[in-house]
Amino acid sequence: MAELTEGAKAPAIDLTTDDGSRFVLSSLKGKTAILYFYPKADTPGCTVESCEFRDAFPRFGGVDAVVLGISPDDREAQAKFRKKYSLPFTLLCDPAHQAAEAYGVWKEKSMYGKKYMGIERTTFVIGPDGKIRKIFRKVKPAGHAAEVLAALA
């Protein structure tokens, strides 16, 4: 699959949320969406990234942006993660990695010489028109929420 580029139409998303309801990306038409893909709930880097989005959350509302975290975790893991860290935004469950594959972030990774498939930490800013405005690839968790806010200014 070709890598997504800025200006392209954002692929559709239809996933379960951490509270068990259905989320469809097209429901955000007219709003800016921040989709941050992370590898696994309640792991060190993902916790840093999510807590930074939590702490910056009021400023995202000021720019009329909706923050959504997406990982391959199931609903229970996402709900526990959200509650544990008082995350004020919705987490999406992508255990079949359909959204991750559509967005091109389900990639071969390597750790300690072993290869495996997983999420490459990536954030997409989707404009009110449903087009990708900005892509942050290979994200470093610390400082990322501020980086995204700066791009929205």
BELMOJO-V878893 format. One record per helix or strand of 3 or more residues. SS is the DSSP state (H for helix, E for strand). FROM is the first residue (numbers start at 1). TO is the last residue. Records with the same first field share a line. If there is no record, write none. Layout:
SS: FROM-TO ; FROM-TO
//
This chain:
E: 14-17 ; 22-24 ; 32-37 ; 65-71 ; 90-93 ; 106-111 ; 114-119 ; 122-126 ; 131-136
H: 25-28 ; 44-62 ; 75-84 ; 98-102 ; 144-152
//
